[in-house]
Amino acid sequence: MNRGTEVYYITYGTEPDATSKKYTGSVQIATGEVKDVAIAKKEKGPVAKETFGIVKKIGNY
């Protein structure tokens, strides 16, 4: 990342922006979706998305 670039994230909603939570360290998530974006000099990069959850075993598989 370039100097002056900041990362913002959300755990709900549609798209993160400069008013979202600023990433400063570890984020704890049990289940759900995280979206983040890097912003440098007021230019927004592409939004990244990751989904987390618990896989439940069903049947005899």
matplotlib code that plots the C-alpha trace (Angstrom):
import matplotlib.pyplot as plt

x = [0.0, 1.1, 1.7, -1.6, -3.7, -6.3, -8.5, -12.2, -14.5, -18.1, -19.7, -23.2, -24.7, -23.7, -20.4, -17.7, -16.4, -14.5, -17.3, -17.0, -14.9, -11.2, -9.0, -6.4, -5.9, -7.5, -11.3, -13.2, -16.1, -18.0, -20.1, -21.2, -19.6, -16.8, -16.3, -13.3, -11.9, -8.6, -8.8, -5.8, -6.0, -9.8, -9.7, -11.5, -10.2, -12.2, -14.3, -13.1, -15.6, -15.2, -17.9, -17.3, -19.5, -19.7, -20.3, -22.9, -22.7, -26.0, -26.5, -23.8, -21.4]
y = [0.0, 3.5, 6.1, 7.9, 4.9, 4.0, 0.9, 1.0, -1.9, -2.9, -6.0, -5.1, -2.9, -2.3, -0.6, 0.7, 4.2, 6.9, 7.1, 3.3, 1.8, 2.4, -0.7, -0.4, -4.0, -7.4, -7.7, -10.5, -12.0, -15.1, -15.3, -12.9, -10.8, -8.3, -5.8, -3.5, -0.8, 1.1, 4.9, 7.1, 10.8, 10.5, 7.9, 4.7, 1.3, -1.8, -3.3, -6.7, -9.1, -12.2, -14.3, -16.2, -18.9, -22.2, -25.3, -27.6, -31.4, -32.8, -36.5, -39.2, -37.4]
z = [0.0, -0.7, 1.9, 2.7, 1.8, 4.4, 4.5, 5.5, 6.1, 6.9, 8.3, 7.1, 4.4, 0.8, 0.1, 2.4, 2.0, 4.0, 6.6, 7.3, 10.1, 9.6, 9.7, 12.4, 13.4, 13.9, 13.3, 15.1, 13.0, 13.9, 10.8, 8.1, 5.4, 5.4, 2.6, 2.5, 0.3, 0.1, -0.4, -1.3, -2.1, -2.1, -4.9, -4.0, -5.1, -5.8, -3.0, -1.7, -0.1, 2.0, 3.6, 6.9, 8.5, 10.2, 8.0, 9.5, 8.7, 7.5, 7.0, 6.9, 4.5]

ax = plt.figure().add_subplot(projection="3d")
ax.plot(x, y, z, "-o")
ax.set_aspect("equal")
plt.show()
